[in-house]
Amino acid sequence: MSFVRGVFVGGVSLLLALSSAGCGDDSEGLAKCEELGELCHDTATDLGQECHELGHESDASLCEERYDECIAECQPSD
């Protein structure tokens, strides 16, 4: 019985470690999504509107991938 319990506890520990490993990346990506959704809200360009919609879709990896492009498009000009 202790072998089965050891396998179960080990499996649960492994799942918890794997599930928390990417949390930092996802939360950073989601913060970028939120920023794009807000910053690109009132842009007049097609790309700006695409970035605005991307932000509201909350796809963390896609927001990180397109973040620099969207920030450059949506930042107010001085």
C-alpha positions in Angstrom: 0.0 0.0 0.0 2.8 2.4 0.7 4.2 2.0 -2.8 0.8 3.0 -4.3 0.6 6.0 -2.0 4.2 7.0 -2.9 3.4 6.8 -6.6 0.2 8.8 -6.1 2.0 11.5 -4.0 4.9 11.6 -6.5 2.5 12.0 -9.4 0.5 14.8 -7.7 3.7 16.6 -6.8 4.9 16.4 -10.4 1.6 17.7 -11.7 1.7 20.6 -9.3 5.3 21.5 -10.3 4.5 21.4 -14.0 1.3 23.4 -13.7 3.0 26.2 -11.7 6.1 26.3 -13.9 4.4 28.4 -16.6 2.4 30.7 -14.3 4.9 33.6 -14.5 4.9 33.5 -18.3 1.1 33.4 -18.6 0.6 36.2 -16.1 3.1 38.4 -17.9 1.5 37.6 -21.3 -2.0 38.3 -19.9 -0.7 41.7 -18.5 0.5 42.5 -22.0 -2.9 41.5 -23.4 -4.6 43.9 -20.9 -2.2 46.7 -21.9 -2.9 46.2 -25.6 -6.6 46.1 -25.1 -6.5 49.5 -23.3 -3.8 51.2 -25.2 -5.1 50.3 -28.6 -8.8 51.1 -27.8 -9.1 54.3 -29.7 -6.7 53.7 -32.6 -7.9 54.6 -36.1 -5.8 52.1 -38.0 -6.7 48.5 -39.0 -3.6 47.2 -37.2 -4.4 49.2 -34.1 -7.9 47.7 -34.0 -6.5 44.3 -34.6 -4.1 44.8 -31.6 -7.1 46.1 -29.5 -9.1 42.9 -30.3 -6.0 40.7 -29.7 -5.7 42.2 -26.2 -9.3 41.3 -25.4 -8.9 37.7 -26.6 -6.4 37.1 -23.7 -4.1 34.7 -25.7 -1.0 35.3 -23.6 1.5 33.8 -26.0 0.1 35.7 -29.0 0.1 39.0 -27.0 3.7 38.4 -26.1 4.6 37.6 -29.7 2.9 40.7 -31.2 3.4 43.1 -28.2 6.3 45.2 -29.7 4.5 45.6 -33.0 1.2 46.6 -31.3 2.9 49.0 -28.9 4.6 50.8 -31.7 1.3 51.1 -33.6 -0.8 52.2 -30.7 1.5 54.5 -28.7 0.4 58.2 -28.9 2.8 60.2 -31.0 4.6 63.1 -29.3 
